Amino acid sequence: MQSERFAEFLGVFADVAREGSFSGAARRRGVQPSSVSRQIDMLEAQVGTALFLRSTRLLTLTDAGEALLVRARRILDELADAQQEIASIGGDIGGVFRLACFPTFGKRYVVPVMAALSARYPALRFELDLTERLADPVAERLDLVIRIGDLADSTLIATRLATQQRILCAHPAFFEKHAYPKTRDDLAELCLIDKMHGADLLGWSDLLGHPVGHAGKRAGFACDDFEAMRLAALGGLGVAYLPDWVVGPDVNAGDLVEVTLGDNRPRVETGIFALRALAKPSATVRLVLDELKASIGSPPCWAVGAG
C-alpha cells in the first residue's frame, strides 16, 4: 500500500542526499536525526530496497538511490510549482519562503524586509541562506536568489532590484599619512584592501590594469568578508574598491571619502537581480519583490550623493 506520506519521505530523502548525512538533513528541517532516520527506513521499506549505504563515516547513495533522487527532485519541483501556482491564484501569503544572497547584502537589506513582512503576515516564515556561492533556485528549491553583477544566459527569470557601483574610497585620515593618488600608478603604490580568495572579484584589474598582487606587491589588508573590508577602510588600513551598497552610506556621512584619480571617478555599474525559476510568481514572491524594491528605493538608498 502506498503511504500518504510518500511526498514527505521524498523531501527528507532529497535533503539527506544533499547534506550527505542524517544529522545535516535534521538540522535543515529542525528535527532530531532519529526522526530523519526513521522516515528513510520507512521509505526504503516502501520501495523495497536500500537507498543509502551506511557506515560510521560515510553515507552514500545506492544505485537505486541515485535513480530515485533524479525522480524525487522532479516530483518535488512539480509539487512546489503546483503549490506556488495555486497560491498565486488564491493570493494567499504564508508558508516558508526561501531566499539566498550575499551575507552582507542579506543582513543589511533583506533581513529588515523579512522582519517587516513577518509582522504583517504571521503565517509567513523565512529561510535565508547567506552565501557567496551561486545558489541554484531549481536544484535547491529556493523561491528567490539575489545575484549581483552580469547575468549569464539562463532559463531563470530575472527581476532587477537595483544597481550597484564600485566606489574607490578611504578614511580621510589615511591621506594624512599617504599622498593622495592622481593616477592609477600612484594608486597601485598605496595600501589597498582586497579580497583574499577568488579571481579579482572586486575588479581591481579593471582599475589598475593588473591584480593587487602584481609584481610581488601584497594587499595592505585582505579578507573575504565585505563588512570586514569596510571596517578596515574605516580603520584607515588602506584604499577600498567596494560596492556602494557596502560603503555608500559611509561616504555620504563623511566617514569615508571617495577617491578620484584626477578628474576621473572610477565607478563601475552593474545590476542587482532577484532570480526565480517560475515565469509566473506566487503572491508571496510578488510581495517580497515589491517590498525589496520599495525598501531599496530608486535611486538606491545607498547611492553616493542620494539625499
Rosetta silent file (secondary structure, phi, psi, omega in degrees, C-alpha in Angstrom):
SEQUENCE: MQSERFAEFLGVFADVAREGSFSGAARRRGVQPSSVSRQIDMLEAQVGTALFLRSTRLLTLTDAGEALLVRARRILDELADAQQEIASIGGDIGGVFRLACFPTFGKRYVVPVMAALSARYPALRFELDLTERLADPVAERLDLVIRIGDLADSTLIATRLATQQRILCAHPAFFEKHAYPKTRDDLAELCLIDKMHGADLLGWSDLLGHPVGHAGKRAGFACDDFEAMRLAALGGLGVAYLPDWVVGPDVNAGDLVEVTLGDNRPRVETGIFALRALAKPSATVRLVLDELKASIGSPPCWAVGAG
SCORE:     score description
SCORE:     0.000 S_00000001
   1 L     0.000  134.197  179.385    0.000    0.000    0.000 S_00000001
   2 L   -73.557  132.934  179.399    1.318    3.451   -0.931 S_00000001
   3 L   -76.555  142.160  175.689    1.875    5.668    2.077 S_00000001
   4 L   -68.592  -13.613 -178.957    0.096    9.010    2.221 S_00000001
   5 L   -98.377   15.802 -175.551    3.397   10.413    3.456 S_00000001
   6 H   -58.447  -43.950  179.835    5.343    9.390    0.361 S_00000001
   7 H   -62.659  -39.066  177.281    5.914   13.011   -0.768 S_00000001
   8 H   -62.456  -44.315  178.925    7.120   13.901    2.733 S_00000001
   9 H   -61.871  -39.296  179.126    9.525   10.957    2.690 S_00000001
  10 H   -62.772  -39.015  177.908   10.838   12.050   -0.707 S_00000001
  11 H   -63.572  -42.317  176.940   11.564   15.513    0.659 S_00000001
  12 H   -64.196  -44.774  178.669   13.507   14.051    3.577 S_00000001
  13 H   -57.165  -45.416 -179.591   15.339   11.691    1.207 S_00000001
  14 H   -65.025  -37.166  178.585   16.374   14.603   -1.065 S_00000001
  15 H   -67.566  -40.265  178.066   17.624   16.596    1.937 S_00000001
  16 H   -63.510  -43.692  179.374   19.710   13.655    3.206 S_00000001
  17 H   -62.163  -39.803 -179.293   21.211   13.183   -0.262 S_00000001
  18 H   -68.753  -45.179 -175.757   22.012   16.897   -0.490 S_00000001
  19 H   -80.817  -22.373  179.684   23.516   17.204    3.020 S_00000001
  20 L    79.788   11.111  179.510   25.262   13.829    2.926 S_00000001
  21 L  -163.997  155.962  174.724   24.106   12.875    6.421 S_00000001
  22 H   -66.781  -40.168 -177.833   21.036   12.319    8.567 S_00000001
  23 H   -65.666  -38.049  178.008   22.227   14.948   11.041 S_00000001
  24 H   -64.730  -43.336  177.666   22.650   17.551    8.285 S_00000001
  25 H   -65.267  -36.586  179.266   19.160   16.908    6.965 S_00000001
  26 H   -64.984  -42.570  177.436   17.816   17.036   10.520 S_00000001
  27 H   -61.705  -41.094 -179.370   19.411   20.455   11.126 S_00000001
  28 H   -63.102  -34.313 -176.612   17.943   21.704    7.868 S_00000001
  29 H   -96.965   -8.251  179.865   14.466   20.534    8.905 S_00000001
  30 L    71.679   34.972  179.823   14.717   21.397   12.582 S_00000001
  31 L  -129.314  177.820  177.793   14.095   17.843   13.801 S_00000001
  32 L   -80.858  146.775  176.745   16.058   15.096   15.515 S_00000001
  33 H   -56.595  -32.468  179.966   18.348   12.817   13.406 S_00000001
  34 H   -64.117  -33.108  178.042   16.413    9.805   14.701 S_00000001
  35 H   -66.787  -42.558  177.601   13.262   11.207   13.082 S_00000001
  36 H   -63.790  -43.594 -179.779   15.041   11.524    9.726 S_00000001
  37 H   -60.801  -42.204  179.705   16.461    8.012   10.052 S_00000001
  38 H   -63.232  -40.926 -178.475   13.008    6.545   10.758 S_00000001
  39 H   -68.194  -35.693  176.108   11.499    8.255    7.711 S_00000001
  40 H   -67.127  -40.232  176.623   14.290    6.946    5.459 S_00000001
  41 H   -59.059  -43.168 -179.368   13.728    3.448    6.901 S_00000001
  42 H   -66.838  -37.782  178.019   10.012    3.748    6.105 S_00000001
  43 H   -66.545  -43.225  179.265   10.753    4.956    2.566 S_00000001
  44 H   -63.672  -37.538  177.083   13.186    2.078    1.974 S_00000001
  45 H   -65.869  -35.771 -178.301   10.581   -0.366    3.269 S_00000001
  46 H   -70.586  -40.916 -178.667    8.008    1.147    0.930 S_00000001
  47 H   -87.372  -11.531  173.290   10.176    0.957   -2.205 S_00000001
  48 L    80.100   20.993  178.143   11.565   -2.434   -1.183 S_00000001
  49 L  -158.707  159.094  178.274   15.279   -1.662   -1.462 S_00000001
  50 L   -73.638  138.577  179.120   18.107    0.178    0.276 S_00000001
  51 L  -105.268  -20.724  179.654   18.630    3.772   -0.865 S_00000001
  52 E  -130.748  144.992  167.860   21.790    4.537    1.137 S_00000001
  53 E   -95.197  118.383 -174.114   24.939    2.636    2.018 S_00000001
  54 E  -103.586  137.079  169.580   25.578    3.440    5.667 S_00000001
  55 L  -142.002  175.202 -178.376   28.884    3.359    7.519 S_00000001
  56 L   -67.503  -23.538 -176.711   30.183    5.123   10.628 S_00000001
  57 L  -114.350  -18.027 -169.115   31.922    7.740    8.489 S_00000001
  58 L  -140.534  142.653  174.945   30.133    7.825    5.166 S_00000001
  59 E  -127.412  115.452 -177.762   26.632    7.858    3.733 S_00000001
  60 E  -127.765  153.647  179.142   26.385    7.211    0.006 S_00000001
  61 E   -76.042  141.061  169.583   23.533    6.562   -2.395 S_00000001
  62 L   -78.678  175.703  176.117   22.968    3.092   -3.800 S_00000001
  63 H   -60.472  -40.053  177.727   22.176    2.681   -7.498 S_00000001
  64 H   -64.989  -38.334  178.180   18.503    2.622   -6.565 S_00000001
  65 H   -64.334  -41.843  177.405   19.003    5.761   -4.511 S_00000001
  66 H   -59.858  -44.052 -179.584   20.669    7.552   -7.428 S_00000001
  67 H   -65.599  -41.769 -179.152   17.754    6.625   -9.693 S_00000001
  68 H   -68.299  -34.682 -177.617   15.159    7.718   -7.142 S_00000001
  69 H   -61.180  -40.199  178.681   16.933   11.035   -6.474 S_00000001
  70 H   -59.684  -47.068 -179.267   16.525   12.083  -10.113 S_00000001
  71 H   -71.311  -36.460 -178.094   12.798   11.383   -9.987 S_00000001
  72 H   -62.059  -44.435  179.249   12.407   12.775   -6.460 S_00000001
  73 H   -61.594  -40.298  179.832   13.794   16.166   -7.430 S_00000001
  74 H   -65.207  -43.495 -179.792   11.469   16.291  -10.424 S_00000001
  75 H   -64.863  -44.085 -179.182    8.449   15.324   -8.307 S_00000001
  76 H   -65.265  -38.055  176.465    9.306   17.814   -5.545 S_00000001
  77 H   -63.962  -41.513  178.722    9.785   20.591   -8.091 S_00000001
  78 H   -63.597  -41.034  178.425    6.391   19.780   -9.625 S_00000001
  79 H   -64.388  -42.254  178.899    4.769   19.868   -6.191 S_00000001
  80 H   -64.778  -40.634  177.848    6.425   23.197   -5.382 S_00000001
  81 H   -61.845  -43.598 -179.688    5.324   24.608   -8.746 S_00000001
  82 H   -63.903  -41.578 -179.967    1.765   23.457   -8.128 S_00000001
  83 H   -63.269  -43.475 -179.974    1.755   24.944   -4.635 S_00000001
  84 H   -68.465  -37.340  179.809    3.025   28.301   -5.890 S_00000001
  85 H   -64.659  -44.520  178.663    0.596   28.332   -8.799 S_00000001
  86 H   -65.443  -40.841  178.191   -2.377   27.686   -6.521 S_00000001
  87 H   -62.501  -36.891  178.845   -1.096   30.265   -4.028 S_00000001
  88 H   -65.068  -39.136  179.313   -0.787   32.756   -6.865 S_00000001
  89 H   -68.413  -44.382 -176.917   -4.411   32.149   -7.878 S_00000001
  90 H   -80.018  -17.667  179.722   -5.686   32.350   -4.340 S_00000001
  91 L    73.449   19.048 -178.136   -3.461   35.254   -3.357 S_00000001
  92 L   -75.570  141.728  176.093   -2.511   33.596   -0.051 S_00000001
  93 L  -115.146  109.550 -179.218    0.547   34.884    1.810 S_00000001
  94 L   176.316 -175.089 -178.498    2.067   32.204    4.004 S_00000001
  95 E    85.053 -164.913 -178.880    4.264   29.140    4.211 S_00000001
  96 E  -100.945  126.223  178.513    8.057   29.032    4.098 S_00000001
  97 E  -108.494  123.673 -175.278    9.851   31.496    1.823 S_00000001
  98 E  -111.921  128.888 -177.289   13.434   30.539    0.929 S_00000001
  99 E  -139.455  144.122  176.716   15.959   33.104   -0.341 S_00000001
 100 E  -126.118  141.555  177.960   19.739   33.068   -0.880 S_00000001
 101 E  -165.518  176.555  176.951   22.076   36.063   -1.234 S_00000001
 102 L   -59.314  143.457 -177.345   25.426   37.589   -0.238 S_00000001
 103 H   -56.851  -52.229 -176.837   25.900   37.717    3.565 S_00000001
 104 H   -64.442  -42.291  178.982   26.412   41.478    3.916 S_00000001
 105 H   -62.519  -42.994 -179.449   23.605   42.327    1.497 S_00000001
 106 H   -63.211  -45.145 -178.914   21.257   39.939    3.252 S_00000001
 107 H   -64.578  -39.001 -174.868   21.974   41.272    6.728 S_00000001
 108 H   -81.503  -42.998 -166.641   21.616   44.906    5.679 S_00000001
 109 H  -117.184  -19.520 -178.271   18.801   44.916    3.155 S_00000001
 110 H   -96.466  -45.359 -178.109   16.942   41.595    3.210 S_00000001
 111 H   -57.742  -43.919  177.693   16.526   40.824    6.923 S_00000001
 112 H   -59.663  -36.345  177.756   14.734   44.155    7.657 S_00000001
 113 H   -67.246  -42.833  178.554   12.251   43.408    4.854 S_00000001
 114 H   -62.009  -39.719 -179.925   11.693   39.887    6.182 S_00000001
 115 H   -64.013  -42.900 -179.785   11.117   41.269    9.690 S_00000001
 116 H   -65.143  -41.924 -179.528    8.550   43.771    8.433 S_00000001
 117 H   -69.249  -36.582  178.413    6.697   41.144    6.383 S_00000001
 118 H   -62.527  -36.317  178.774    6.684   38.646    9.256 S_00000001
 119 H   -67.826  -33.327 -178.266    4.976   41.246   11.443 S_00000001
 120 H   -84.604  -29.024 -176.217    2.298   41.819    8.789 S_00000001
 121 L  -128.577   87.481 -175.439    1.829   38.157    7.791 S_00000001
 122 L   -60.031  -23.044 -179.617    2.138   35.814   10.813 S_00000001
 123 L   -81.467   -3.586 -177.185    1.665   32.730    8.599 S_00000001
 124 E   -97.561  127.781  177.262    4.788   33.616    6.596 S_00000001
 125 E  -121.600  153.489 -175.070    8.152   32.144    7.634 S_00000001
 126 E  -123.983  144.988  167.402   11.577   32.775    6.109 S_00000001
 127 E  -125.548  119.973 -175.893   14.755   30.784    5.499 S_00000001
 128 E  -114.597  115.674  178.799   17.716   32.962    4.463 S_00000001
 129 E   -96.160  105.582 -179.523   20.824   31.281    3.026 S_00000001
 130 E   -89.903  108.321 -172.962   23.695   33.771    3.374 S_00000001
 131 L  -153.141  150.432  174.906   26.311   32.597    0.889 S_00000001
 132 L   -93.648   -8.918  178.824   28.721   33.890   -1.742 S_00000001
 133 L   -73.629  163.601  179.244   28.265   30.825   -3.929 S_00000001
 134 L   -85.198   89.736 -178.629   25.901   30.933   -6.911 S_00000001
 135 L   -65.553  147.887 -177.724   22.869   29.244   -5.383 S_00000001
 136 L  -109.480  112.699 -177.788   20.525   27.450   -7.776 S_00000001
 137 L   -64.579  -24.029 -179.420   16.809   28.120   -7.153 S_00000001
 138 L   -78.593  -57.209 -176.272   15.829   24.992   -9.104 S_00000001
 139 L   -65.862  -31.489 -174.950   18.151   22.393   -7.560 S_00000001
 140 L  -102.498    6.225  177.627   17.877   23.888   -4.051 S_00000001
 141 L    52.094   52.668  177.433   14.135   24.656   -4.177 S_00000001
 142 L  -100.798  144.242  178.199   14.640   28.350   -3.408 S_00000001
 143 L   -75.678  -39.842  178.349   11.957   30.939   -4.072 S_00000001
 144 E  -144.279  149.113  170.399   14.464   33.683   -4.917 S_00000001
 145 E  -129.543  126.454  177.780   18.214   34.066   -5.338 S_00000001
 146 E   -95.260  121.961  177.952   19.763   37.531   -5.309 S_00000001
 147 E  -122.242  149.522 -176.415   22.783   37.830   -7.574 S_00000001
 148 E  -122.774  128.604  179.892   24.954   40.853   -8.222 S_00000001
 149 L   114.847 -173.163 -178.783   26.737   41.545  -11.495 S_00000001
 150 L   -66.166  139.826 -178.919   26.336   40.481  -15.089 S_00000001
 151 L   -96.565  133.156  173.070   23.995   37.528  -15.590 S_00000001
 152 L   -74.934  161.335  176.152   24.984   34.551  -17.702 S_00000001
 153 L   -56.455  134.442 -173.770   22.448   33.120  -20.124 S_00000001
 154 L  -155.817  156.285  173.498   19.934   31.239  -18.037 S_00000001
 155 L   -84.818   -3.480 -179.279   16.458   29.756  -18.033 S_00000001
 156 L   -75.416  153.681  179.403   15.832   31.604  -14.765 S_00000001
 157 E   -94.675  126.390 -175.658   13.560   34.643  -14.624 S_00000001
 158 E  -109.600  135.648  172.114   15.365   37.814  -13.501 S_00000001
 159 E  -119.441  122.255  179.641   13.874   40.892  -11.826 S_00000001
 160 E   -74.369  123.343  177.698   16.182   43.908  -11.476 S_00000001
 161 E   -90.672  -37.987 -175.551   16.083   45.182   -7.900 S_00000001
 162 E  -172.797 -174.990  171.948   18.646   47.982   -8.187 S_00000001
 163 E  -119.600  158.066  172.588   22.082   48.894   -9.475 S_00000001
 164 E  -127.164  153.278  172.247   25.411   48.961   -7.693 S_00000001
 165 E  -127.660  137.836  172.090   28.571   50.935   -8.341 S_00000001
 166 E   -78.926  130.203 -174.993   32.041   50.069   -7.113 S_00000001
 167 E  -115.440  128.613  173.952   33.374   53.065   -5.198 S_00000001
 168 E   -84.755  121.055 -173.011   37.053   53.862   -4.619 S_00000001
 169 E  -152.974  164.004  178.459   37.253   55.204   -1.073 S_00000001
 170 E  -159.619  165.038  175.117   39.353   55.590    2.065 S_00000001
 171 L   -72.608  141.067 -179.038   39.213   57.144    5.526 S_00000001
 172 L   -53.759  -36.213 -177.985   40.127   60.874    5.487 S_00000001
 173 L   -67.915  -19.877  179.918   42.965   60.259    7.985 S_00000001
 174 H   -59.822  -36.957 -176.609   44.589   57.808    5.550 S_00000001
 175 H   -87.049    4.485  167.843   45.700   60.708    3.361 S_00000001
 176 H   -78.798  -20.286 -179.028   47.264   62.495    6.310 S_00000001
 177 H  -112.020  -15.533 -176.530   49.961   59.815    6.128 S_00000001
 178 L  -131.158  148.101  179.338   49.903   58.959    2.418 S_00000001
 179 L   -68.301  139.175  178.241   49.970   61.041   -0.756 S_00000001
 180 L   -70.426  129.701 -175.124   46.628   61.384   -2.499 S_00000001
 181 L   -75.114  138.222  175.857   46.794   59.425   -5.787 S_00000001
 182 L  -106.572  -22.686  179.854   46.453   61.300   -9.071 S_00000001
 183 L  -131.977  168.935  178.640   46.934   58.330  -11.394 S_00000001
 184 H   -69.587  -24.967  175.125   46.307   54.604  -11.225 S_00000001
 185 H   -68.472  -39.216  174.746   50.085   54.079  -10.918 S_00000001
 186 H   -60.677  -43.644 -178.373   50.020   56.282   -7.803 S_00000001
 187 H   -61.723  -40.365 -177.289   47.097   54.253   -6.511 S_00000001
 188 H   -62.845  -21.537 -179.192   48.916   50.962   -7.072 S_00000001
 189 L   -85.294  -10.149 -178.513   51.665   52.091   -4.687 S_00000001
 190 L   -86.427  168.924  172.988   49.269   52.608   -1.776 S_00000001
 191 L   -72.725  119.430 -177.363   47.971   50.062    0.734 S_00000001
 192 E  -112.487  148.290  179.676   44.956   48.539   -0.967 S_00000001
 193 E   -99.349  123.475 -172.958   42.159   46.466    0.528 S_00000001
 194 E  -131.813  165.029  174.565   41.497   43.289   -1.442 S_00000001
 195 E   -80.926  138.221 -173.265   39.522   40.069   -1.336 S_00000001
 196 L   -72.698  -42.568 -177.299   41.586   37.166   -0.061 S_00000001
 197 L  -121.447  157.281 -179.803   40.212   34.426   -2.327 S_00000001
 198 L   104.171  158.864 -175.345   38.701   34.448   -5.793 S_00000001
 199 L   -87.323   79.937  174.523   39.842   35.736   -9.159 S_00000001
 200 L    52.541   51.451 -175.705   39.922   39.506   -8.573 S_00000001
 201 L   -69.710  -18.346  177.305   36.241   39.634   -7.669 S_00000001
 202 L   -82.386  -13.123  177.073   36.490   43.270   -6.543 S_00000001
 203 L    83.902   25.202  178.169   37.610   44.330  -10.010 S_00000001
 204 H   -60.722  -34.159 -178.631   40.976   45.883   -9.143 S_00000001
 205 H   -63.523  -33.591  177.416   42.344   44.734  -12.513 S_00000001
 206 H   -63.014  -32.601 -176.597   39.730   46.832  -14.303 S_00000001
 207 H   -89.399  -44.835 -174.490   41.017   49.880  -12.468 S_00000001
 208 H   -91.572  -21.133 -173.403   44.761   49.243  -12.173 S_00000001
 209 L    90.165   -1.295  179.022   45.319   47.148  -15.271 S_00000001
 210 L  -162.874  160.520  177.579   46.572   44.295  -13.081 S_00000001
 211 L   -65.310  165.493  179.702   45.604   42.498   -9.832 S_00000001
 212 L   -61.282  -36.871 -177.519   46.603   43.947   -6.469 S_00000001
 213 L   -80.453   18.025 -177.034   49.247   41.241   -6.007 S_00000001
 214 H   -65.402  141.054  174.454   51.030   42.247   -9.243 S_00000001
 215 H    57.196   35.898  174.461   54.870   42.240   -9.242 S_00000001
 216 H    80.074   -2.571 -179.906   55.105   40.787   -5.750 S_00000001
 217 L   -79.714  134.849 -178.511   53.221   43.626   -4.051 S_00000001
 218 L  -101.572  155.286  176.303   50.778   42.455   -1.375 S_00000001
 219 L   -65.565  147.321  175.958   47.472   43.986   -0.348 S_00000001
 220 L   -67.624  -30.262  176.241   47.553   46.205    2.712 S_00000001
 221 E  -152.392  135.102  179.697   44.585   44.240    4.037 S_00000001
 222 E  -133.036  137.467 -178.183   42.904   41.139    2.606 S_00000001
 223 E  -162.238  159.626  178.711   39.692   39.472    3.689 S_00000001
 224 L   -99.680   -1.598 -175.564   36.716   37.627    2.170 S_00000001
 225 L  -107.196  125.404 -178.575   34.026   39.488    4.096 S_00000001
 226 H   -58.940  -42.838 -177.769   32.622   42.763    2.723 S_00000001
 227 H   -64.282  -38.445  178.198   31.768   44.095    6.174 S_00000001
 228 H   -67.876  -37.313  176.906   35.279   43.421    7.430 S_00000001
 229 H   -65.603  -38.839  175.165   36.766   45.181    4.392 S_00000001
 230 H   -60.579  -45.880  179.438   34.525   48.172    5.084 S_00000001
 231 H   -63.522  -34.330  176.934   35.710   48.247    8.711 S_00000001
 232 H   -64.619  -40.892  177.197   39.310   48.041    7.508 S_00000001
 233 H   -64.553  -43.274  178.370   38.734   51.109    5.323 S_00000001
 234 H   -64.200  -27.950  178.472   37.105   52.940    8.234 S_00000001
 235 L   -84.387    2.282  177.377   40.114   51.994   10.353 S_00000001
 236 L    77.883   22.185 -177.257   42.489   53.625    7.881 S_00000001
 237 L   -80.805  -12.551  179.885   44.122   50.374    6.752 S_00000001
 238 L   164.433 -173.644  178.555   44.023   51.257    3.067 S_00000001
 239 E   -93.117  132.523 -178.935   42.044   52.248   -0.006 S_00000001
 240 E  -108.267  153.187  174.996   38.955   50.130   -0.733 S_00000001
 241 E  -130.154   83.264 -168.046   37.151   49.447   -4.004 S_00000001
 242 E  -123.162  158.137  177.309   33.800   48.233   -2.751 S_00000001
 243 E   -60.196  149.328 -179.192   30.149   48.263   -3.845 S_00000001
 244 H   -68.425  -21.403  176.338   28.185   51.349   -2.874 S_00000001
 245 H   -72.595  -11.539  174.075   25.683   49.178   -1.003 S_00000001
 246 H   -93.584  -48.053 -171.492   28.599   48.405    1.351 S_00000001
 247 H  -113.794   -6.799 -178.441   30.298   51.824    1.668 S_00000001
 248 H   -53.868  -49.135  178.689   27.845   54.316    0.141 S_00000001
 249 H   -59.079  -34.262  179.055   26.272   55.320    3.493 S_00000001
 250 H   -70.021  -38.019  176.917   29.762   55.879    4.953 S_00000001
 251 H   -66.755  -42.620  178.803   30.765   58.113    2.023 S_00000001
 252 H   -63.766  -32.321  179.980   27.521   60.065    2.354 S_00000001
 253 H   -82.785   -9.382 -178.593   28.157   60.506    6.106 S_00000001
 254 L    85.846    2.903  179.285   31.741   61.688    5.515 S_00000001
 255 L   -75.884  -25.430  170.451   33.264   58.756    7.381 S_00000001
 256 L  -126.361  151.553  176.769   34.888   57.662    4.105 S_00000001
 257 E  -113.971  140.030  175.708   35.875   59.893    1.188 S_00000001
 258 E   -73.766  134.619 -178.775   35.527   58.927   -2.439 S_00000001
 259 L   -96.854  126.383  175.548   38.899   58.826   -4.177 S_00000001
 260 L  -112.169  144.929  178.033   39.141   60.345   -7.636 S_00000001
 261 E  -101.054   92.502 -172.200   42.099   59.934   -9.978 S_00000001
 262 L    70.025 -125.342  177.071   42.427   63.444  -11.316 S_00000001
 263 L   -93.734    6.827 -173.484   39.047   64.270  -12.848 S_00000001
 264 E   -98.728  124.945  170.992   38.159   60.596  -13.202 S_00000001
 265 L   -98.328  104.606 -175.307   35.669   58.843  -10.897 S_00000001
 266 L   -77.334   71.526  179.037   36.467   55.163  -11.453 S_00000001
 267 L  -100.832  139.653  175.933   32.961   53.798  -10.919 S_00000001
 268 E  -122.385  122.360 -176.105   31.747   50.550  -12.483 S_00000001
 269 E  -102.817  135.148  174.694   27.979   49.957  -12.503 S_00000001
 270 E  -139.311  172.291 -177.021   26.289   46.555  -12.558 S_00000001
 271 E   -95.447  159.441  171.688   22.832   45.233  -11.715 S_00000001
 272 E  -118.350  120.409 -170.369   21.393   43.544   -8.649 S_00000001
 273 E  -123.236  149.537  169.169   18.861   40.890   -9.641 S_00000001
 274 E  -107.680  122.107 -176.826   16.397   38.538   -7.990 S_00000001
 275 E  -106.842  141.812  176.630   16.231   35.234   -9.856 S_00000001
 276 E  -140.761  164.991 -177.483   13.431   32.690   -9.743 S_00000001
 277 L   -89.588  -32.931 -173.386   12.551   29.502  -11.592 S_00000001
 278 L   -91.052  135.188  178.200    8.854   30.107  -12.299 S_00000001
 279 L   -66.145  -37.964  179.436    7.704   32.515  -15.000 S_00000001
 280 L  -101.859  107.501 -175.799    4.526   33.234  -13.034 S_00000001
 281 L   -74.818  152.290  174.775    5.459   34.221   -9.480 S_00000001
 282 L   -71.409  169.206  177.543    3.308   33.354   -6.491 S_00000001
 283 H   -60.674  -36.235 -179.756    1.609   36.067   -4.477 S_00000001
 284 H   -69.131  -41.791  177.263    4.341   35.730   -1.829 S_00000001
 285 H   -61.588  -44.669  178.292    7.154   36.083   -4.378 S_00000001
 286 H   -60.490  -41.547  179.688    5.489   39.184   -5.824 S_00000001
 287 H   -62.029  -48.031 -178.628    5.094   40.618   -2.332 S_00000001
 288 H   -63.433  -43.267  178.025    8.754   40.038   -1.391 S_00000001
 289 H   -59.842  -46.512 -179.508    9.979   41.501   -4.690 S_00000001
 290 H   -62.727  -40.679 -178.785    7.807   44.596   -4.275 S_00000001
 291 H   -69.126  -39.377  178.077    8.920   45.086   -0.675 S_00000001
 292 H   -62.614  -46.454 -178.750   12.610   44.683   -1.547 S_00000001
 293 H   -64.738  -40.122  179.533   12.370   47.230   -4.371 S_00000001
 294 H   -67.040  -38.981 -179.444   10.429   49.682   -2.199 S_00000001
 295 H   -68.867  -40.017  179.526   12.881   49.311    0.694 S_00000001
 296 H   -71.426  -41.170  178.291   15.934   49.794   -1.528 S_00000001
 297 L    84.243  172.867  177.559   14.358   52.704   -3.396 S_00000001
 298 L  -144.125  110.901    1.022   15.197   54.356   -6.715 S_00000001
 299 L   -64.820  162.723 -177.460   17.862   55.635   -6.758 S_00000001
 300 L   -57.991  147.395 -178.665   19.074   53.070   -4.225 S_00000001
 301 L   -60.505  -19.936 -178.850   19.210   54.212   -0.607 S_00000001
 302 L   -93.637   -4.081 -173.878   22.956   53.530   -0.606 S_00000001
 303 L   -60.492  134.465  178.999   23.783   55.616   -3.707 S_00000001
 304 L   -67.590  124.699 -178.097   26.570   58.122   -3.141 S_00000001
 305 L    94.981  -10.655  179.151   25.075   61.604   -3.251 S_00000001
 306 L   -76.461  122.819  179.759   21.485   60.374   -2.783 S_00000001
 307 L    69.668    0.000    0.000   19.813   62.521   -0.133 S_00000001
